Amino acid sequence: MKVESGFDEHAKSRAGAIGLMQLKPSTAEFICGRFNIPFEASRLEEGEYNAILGCTYLKYLIDKFEITETVLAAYNAGEGTVSKWLEEKAYSDDGKRLKSIPYKETRQYVKKVLRCRKIYEILYR
């Protein structure tokens, strides 16, 4: 949430992502359908609703990709994009771990999230 929206539940991106966890309505609708959660696009700016959907999406990505950096890249660039990267030797040796991330924004995003995680681990250990 820190990296996605700066904890602003009303944040909106140029790409159409909304709320604390910057979910696109299509992603939120997919997650709701997959996990039998009522989809209400009008509630995406509600912090609790957005966080529930965002965390559910993260869990979905963790189950699919397993490796933290790959999960974070998928959250930012999209699971389809990351799945394609994992198939290419230029980006992955084993089809699971990204050895490089071709999108600068996604590379920076992964670094920021990991940096924040380290800070939170220090603060809340």
Protein Blocks (a to p, Z undefined) as FASTA:
>chain_A
ZZmnoopakbccfkopacjkopafklmmmmmmmnopacdfklmmpmklmmmmmmmmmmmm
mmmnopaklmmmmmmnopklmmmmmmpmklocnlmacfbdfblklmmmmmmmmmmmmmmm
mmmZZ
